[in-house]
Amino acid sequence: MLKTRVITAVVLLAVLLPILYFNNTTAFAVVVTVAFGAAVWEAFRLFNPESKGAVVVSAVWTATFAWAFFVHGAGNLTFWFALSALIWLLRLAPSLKIGLPPLGQGGNMLLSITYAVAIVGCFAAIVQLFQHSPLYLLSVMALVWVADIGAYFAGKAFGKRKLAPSISPGKSWEGAIGGGIAVLLIASLSVLFGGQTMADTFAARMQGRFGWAALVASLVLIVAASIVGDLFESQLKRRAGMKDSSKLLPGHGGVLDRIDALIPVLPLAALIGAWL
């Protein structure tokens, strides 16, 4: 399993990094559109595990997304970022406490549309952050990756108190805190010693514009949002009786399994970045 995960990760990086750094906008649009379509397809299956209409629904959403963001042009994307932040604050995050509506009911259909809009916000943020610079986009993604890795190792070493036992029994408060500390440490080091190489990262721009207190506050918020995104997808999978959102990425599960924590984080970072 580890070998498969590593091979898949290497292949993904071999495809994504040249697209980002050679500034190939056409290839970027194709990859983002394909990833969006896969994410919506997987989300529909999680909300409607017995339905056969996932391909049709995802095709309609994907065609609309591609037209709006790459053909017609969506204009000012701040609306999508603000809408996504509100969706997570008012509906998706609270579901971790109040639970999800039963499958097959109207509340479930409404929630599925709400989550799909949040996914649109995530990919709109990918477009916006990439337009700023590939490094800026990767720097935000890296915060989530560092939080995830830090939480894994801290949880293995110190985890005792369960964070959300009914949703994801493997996650602990110690792991979450460890992931947050890892993010604060890595981001601070990049600001202090990154020089011009790291000058266009999210952390460096935030610290340079608003100072250390604002940087720490924003990083804590981003880590918290990443945990919420991860737990929400885990909640969907548990309700649907699925281990992974799909098997599209060997050793990793599905696209949603890789971007679940990014879905709330990227629009939030893009919204914060509007002031930078």
C-alpha positions in Angstrom: 0.0 0.0 0.0 2.8 2.4 0.9 4.5 1.7 -2.4 1.3 2.4 -4.3 0.8 5.6 -2.5 4.3 6.8 -3.2 4.0 5.9 -6.9 0.7 7.8 -7.2 2.1 10.8 -5.4 5.1 10.9 -7.7 3.0 10.7 -10.8 0.7 13.5 -9.6 3.6 15.7 -8.8 5.3 15.0 -12.2 2.1 16.1 -13.9 1.2 19.1 -11.7 4.5 20.8 -11.1 5.4 21.4 -14.7 1.9 22.7 -15.4 2.1 25.1 -12.6 5.7 26.4 -13.2 5.6 26.5 -17.0 2.5 28.7 -16.7 0.6 26.5 -19.2 -2.9 28.0 -18.7 -4.6 25.5 -21.1 -3.1 22.5 -19.3 -3.9 24.1 -16.0 -7.6 24.6 -17.0 -7.9 21.0 -18.2 -6.4 19.5 -15.0 -8.5 21.7 -12.7 -11.7 20.9 -14.7 -11.0 17.2 -14.6 -10.3 17.3 -10.8 -13.4 19.4 -10.2 -15.5 16.9 -12.2 -14.1 14.0 -10.2 -14.7 15.7 -6.9 -18.3 16.5 -7.8 -18.9 12.9 -9.0 -17.5 11.5 -5.7 -19.5 14.0 -3.6 -22.8 13.0 -5.4 -22.0 9.3 -4.7 -21.4 10.1 -1.0 -24.8 11.8 -0.8 -26.6 9.4 -3.0 -24.9 6.0 -2.8 -27.8 4.1 -4.4 -28.2 6.5 -7.3 -27.0 5.9 -10.9 -27.0 9.5 -11.9 -23.6 10.6 -10.6 -22.0 10.8 -14.1 -24.8 12.9 -15.6 -24.9 15.3 -12.6 -21.1 15.7 -12.4 -21.0 16.3 -16.2 -23.5 19.1 -16.0 -21.7 20.8 -13.0 -18.3 20.3 -14.7 -19.4 21.8 -18.0 -20.9 24.8 -16.2 -17.8 25.3 -14.1 -15.5 25.1 -17.2 -17.6 27.6 -19.1 -17.9 30.0 -16.1 -14.3 30.0 -15.0 -12.3 29.3 -18.1 -14.4 30.3 -21.2 -16.7 33.1 -20.2 -14.8 34.3 -17.2 -16.4 34.5 -13.7 -15.3 38.1 -13.0 -14.7 39.0 -9.4 -14.3 35.7 -7.5 -14.5 37.2 -4.1 -18.2 36.4 -4.1 -17.5 32.7 -4.3 -14.9 32.9 -1.5 -17.3 34.8 0.8 -20.2 32.4 0.0 -18.0 29.4 0.7 -16.9 30.8 4.1 -20.5 31.4 5.0 -21.5 27.9 3.9 -18.9 26.3 6.2 -19.6 28.6 9.1 -23.4 28.4 9.0 -24.1 24.9 7.7 -21.3 22.4 7.1 -19.2 22.9 10.2 -22.3 22.8 12.5 -23.2 19.4 11.0 -20.3 17.9 12.9 -22.3 18.5 16.0 -25.9 18.2 14.9 -25.3 15.4 12.4 -26.4 14.9 8.8 -29.9 14.5 7.4 -31.0 10.9 6.5 -30.2 9.7 3.0 -32.9 10.0 0.5 -34.7 13.0 2.1 -35.0 16.6 0.9 -32.6 17.9 3.5 -29.9 15.6 2.2 -30.4 16.8 -1.4 -30.2 20.4 -0.2 -27.0 19.7 1.7 -25.5 18.0 -1.3 -26.1 21.1 -3.4 -24.6 23.2 -0.6 -21.5 21.1 -0.5 -21.2 21.2 -4.3 -21.2 25.0 -4.1 -18.4 24.8 -1.5 -16.5 22.7 -3.9 -17.0 25.3 -6.6 -15.6 27.9 -4.2 -12.5 25.7 -3.6 -11.7 25.4 -7.3 -12.5 29.1 -7.9 -9.9 29.8 -5.2 -7.4 27.5 -7.0 -7.9 29.6 -10.2 -7.5 32.9 -8.3 -4.4 31.8 -6.3 -2.8 30.4 -9.4 -3.4 33.6 -11.2 -1.5 35.4 -8.4 1.4 32.9 -8.7 2.0 29.2 -8.6 4.1 29.6 -5.5 1.3 31.5 -3.7 -1.1 28.6 -4.5 1.3 25.9 -3.4 2.2 27.9 -0.2 -1.5 27.7 0.9 -1.8 24.0 0.0 1.4 23.3 1.9 -0.1 24.7 5.1 -2.8 22.0 4.9 -0.3 19.3 4.0 2.0 20.3 7.0 -1.0 20.3 9.3 -2.0 16.9 8.2 1.5 15.4 8.5 2.0 17.1 11.8 -1.3 15.8 13.2 -0.5 12.3 12.1 2.8 12.1 13.9 1.7 14.0 16.9 -1.4 11.8 17.2 0.7 8.6 16.9 3.1 9.8 19.6 0.8 11.6 22.0 -2.9 11.0 21.0 -5.1 10.2 23.9 -8.2 12.4 23.8 -10.4 11.7 20.8 -11.3 14.7 18.7 -14.5 13.4 17.1 -14.8 9.7 18.0 -18.2 9.1 16.3 -16.9 10.6 13.0 -13.2 9.7 12.8 -11.9 7.7 15.8 -8.3 8.0 14.8 -8.1 11.7 15.2 -7.1 13.2 18.6 -6.9 16.7 20.1 -3.1 16.1 20.6 -2.8 15.4 16.9 -4.7 18.6 16.0 -2.6 20.7 18.3 0.6 19.1 16.9 -0.5 19.8 13.4 -1.1 23.5 14.3 2.3 23.8 16.0 3.9 22.3 12.9 2.2 24.8 10.7 3.2 27.7 12.9 6.8 26.5 13.0 7.2 25.9 9.3 5.5 29.1 8.3 7.6 31.2 10.8 10.8 29.6 9.5 9.8 30.4 5.9 9.2 34.0 6.8 12.4 34.4 8.9 14.8 32.6 6.6 13.0 32.3 3.2 14.2 35.6 1.9 13.2 36.5 -1.6 12.6 32.9 -2.5 9.6 32.8 -0.1 8.6 36.4 -0.4 5.4 35.6 -2.4 4.1 33.0 -0.1 0.9 33.4 1.9 2.7 33.4 5.2 5.3 36.0 4.1 2.8 38.3 2.6 0.5 38.1 5.6 3.3 38.8 8.1 4.7 41.6 5.9 1.3 43.3 5.6 -0.3 42.8 9.0 2.5 41.5 11.4 3.1 38.4 13.4 -0.1 38.4 15.5 -2.3 38.5 12.3 -0.2 35.7 10.8 -0.6 33.5 13.8 -4.3 34.1 14.0 -4.8 33.4 10.3 -2.8 30.2 10.5 -4.7 28.9 13.5 -7.9 29.6 11.5 -6.6 27.8 8.5 -5.6 24.7 10.5 -9.1 24.7 12.2 -10.8 25.0 8.8 -8.7 22.1 7.4 -9.7 19.9 10.3 -13.4 20.7 9.8 -13.1 19.9 6.1 -11.5 16.6 6.8 -14.0 15.6 9.4 -17.0 16.6 7.2 -15.9 14.3 4.5 -15.3 11.5 7.0 -18.8 12.1 8.2 -20.2 11.7 4.7 -18.2 8.5 4.1 -19.3 7.0 7.4 -22.9 7.7 6.6 -22.6 6.3 3.1 -20.7 3.2 4.4 -17.7 4.0 2.2 -14.0 3.8 3.2 -12.8 6.1 0.4 -14.7 8.6 -1.8 -13.6 6.5 -4.8 -10.6 4.5 -6.1 -9.5 7.0 -8.7 -6.1 7.5 -7.0 -4.5 4.2 -6.2 -3.3 4.1 -2.6 -4.9 7.4 -1.8 -8.6 6.8 -2.4 -10.4 9.5 -4.3 -10.0 13.1 -5.2 -12.1 14.3 -2.3 -10.0 12.2 0.0 -7.0 14.4 -1.1 -8.7 17.8 -1.1 -11.3 17.5 1.7 -9.2 19.7 4.0 -8.5 22.2 1.1 -12.2 22.8 0.4 -12.8 25.2 3.2 -9.2 26.4 3.4 -8.5 27.7 -0.1 -11.5 30.0 -0.3 -10.7 31.3 3.2 -7.1 31.9 2.2 -8.2 33.6 -1.0 -10.6 35.8 1.0 -7.9 36.8 3.4 -5.6 37.3 0.4 -8.0 39.9 -1.0 -6.6 42.3 1.7 -2.9 41.5 1.0 
